[in-house]
């Protein structure tokens, strides 16, 4: 079982690591590093507040979801669209292992692409260790949920990248900012709450407890992975 899962994981890694994707997302991360450096050089009165708001707006609201979407939606979505998923589907492999390998591979690729530039940005703001800890924790929690959610989306719809961007920018970026009830249905709200708790900086609609801010993303990831497994079992691939 372990060897089979490891083989699937390596296969997923190879299919996701393309030069175009990495170049685009590393370029986006570099923008964050430049802005973090600018905040640090500007000698703002409250660097922790400025740095926290920057990580929230750029990191948790843009870089984390978009980077995860790019890799996770392609993990099974690309093979499903080009017809190569049938070669995995026809093998005597439990469907949950295929989904688990896809989610793990997406998270493995996304984490350094997202967290490394965000941590460097946080360090350059001069806001201190609390911002760095909050950045790592918030980005990781968000990525857990996004990875499984976007793997499932890639299986469910064609052009998952477009639908994922609509979710990120329309639902999370606009609708879910209306009130606390809507914010409960946005992953970034929980990542934002973790960041706010770590830094002590108040952020809008970031009032969830630390426990729920971790439990909800994990629960979303489990449910999304279960749905993707069920979808893979029932969909007509041939």
Secondary structure, DSSP 8 states (H G I E B T S, - for coil): -HHHHHHHHHHHHHHH--HHHHHHHHHHHHHHHHHHHHHHHTT-S-HHHHHHHHIIIIIIIIIHHHHHHHHHHHHHHHHHHHTTHHHHHTSS--HHHHHHHHHHHHHHHHHHHHHHHHHHHHHHHT--HHHHHHHHHHHHHHHHHHHHHHHHHHHHSSSHHHHHHHIIIIIITTGGGS-HHHHTT-HHHHHHHHHHHHH----TT----HHHHHHHHHHHHHHHHHHHHHHHHHS---
